[in-house]
Amino acid sequence: MTTKNDFQGILAKPGQRALAGVGIENFEQLSKFTKAEIMELHGIGKTGFKLLLQKKGCHSNRKINRNG
């Protein structure tokens, strides 16, 4: 059984699995991580990270947070 998360339709399956593997299923949880921490995950590359930023509507290279 699969569960819906905030990243379906944004990231390819490997990226979704990488985030889920560390317990990240929504943007609120994602906002607690730095770009470096997210980029270390196998399945998240530059393109995937850029897609997350675009969807969240922020441009920060440090943290993905509500303030951008």
C-alpha positions, -999 to +999 in steps of 0.1 A: +000+000+000+013+034-009+006+066+011+001+100-004+027+126+004+033+163-006+059+152-031+038+130-054+037+146-088+067+168-080+095+142-076+103+110-093+098+078-072+135+076-062+133+111-047+100+103-030+115+072-015+147+090-004+126+116+016+102+089+030+133+069+041+142+096+065+107+103+076+099+133+054+064+132+039+055+169+038+069+204+034+067+211+071+090+182+079+112+191+049+117+227+063+137+213+092+166+202+068+193+222+051+200+220+013+232+201+021+213+175+042+187+170+015+212+168-013+231+140+005+201+117+001+204+092-027+176+100-052+176+138-047+197+157-072+199+193-083+168+190-105+148+174-077+159+200-052+150+228-077+115+213-082+110+213-044+120+249-042+097+259-070+068+241-056+073+255-022+078+290-037+111+298-021+146+304-033+168+297-002+199+276-005+201+272+032+167+258+044+134+252+027+111+271+050+080+292+049+100+324+048+120+313+017 
